[in-house]
């Protein structure tokens, strides 16, 4: 058993609220307790964190890549390690590496690689998000339409037998019917509706069948209309759905974010995702996706025709945008990057909070939400 460490913070966000003059007691890589200064054991090693605020490590459920590596059919175990390490240096200590629509062979390879990453305890690799291939061509976004297909028996067997604890699958409600969604949910897969042109009624049917999430709200989905609410209307109106949101200033207008937060029916929530591509944390102005060139221009990643192709941001940047541009309260914005995404996939017992028994993954933030320090399992991460 390791000695107890006490990390002392001027302000600490535990996943739900911000409190002053707190100490985080860490033992064997997990949080033992959160106490006031008087509750620190005399034998504990003390470290004062010189930052405006300490928060749980960020949890990102949609990370296509980072550090020049994109999760795909040729990604190695070291490639997954690079993706996770790149985001960890920026405060995101748990991710779902995300596979954009690929062939069956490439999908099998990605599953095997992520499974190996989890088995070898690659820090930060929490599971797998498969974004496609069972999407709507009409709402394909940057996905290759030649690879989009309905779900058959082999596809179902593939996604339900990964051997990975947290599996998130994005499907279109009109491509994967409710009876298949029910079977996926019963098998332990977290089903998310995205890249869908479905009417609201079909999305509500999918939610009642077991779909629990909506992938990057507003983007690549039928919009909210006053007679046909579309995927957006169903996502906001159904309390059983939680929604990922890309808050980078390009994917969703601040007014739309403000309206969505005000309108969302609970207990479902809106949480942040980065949708980061391999460009994040890597130099260069051009990158490749399925043989097509992605251009980095003024913070945007697009295909040649201007279609947005993922994002070039981390969750710290999304939190900053919510607070400074949208006007979201700091605690709510932080929860959207920590406790809420963890809860969305059932990982709240270990991630997204600082409470007895959770992982001691935490970040130090400046007043303007710059990450000034990162700890994983109570140990500092080189930045």
Secondary structure, DSSP 8 states (H G I E B T S, - for coil): ----EEEEEEEEE-SS-EEEEEEEEEETTEEEEEEEGGGS-TTSEEEE--SSEEEE-EEEEEE-EETTEE-STT--HHHHHHHHHHHHTTTEEEEEEEEES--HHHHHHHHHHHHHHHHTT-TTEEEEEEE-SS--GGG-TTS-GGG-----HHHHHHHH----S-EEEEE-TTTS-HHHHHHHHHTT-EEEE-SB---HHHHHHHHHHT--EESSTTTTB----SS--HHHHHHHH-TT-EEEE--SSSSS-HHHHHHHHHH--SSS-EEE---B-TTTT---SEEEETTEEEEEETTEEE-TTS-B-SBS--HHHHHHHIIIII---HHHHHHTTTHHHHHHTT-TTTSS--STTSB--EEEE-TT--EEEEEETTEE---
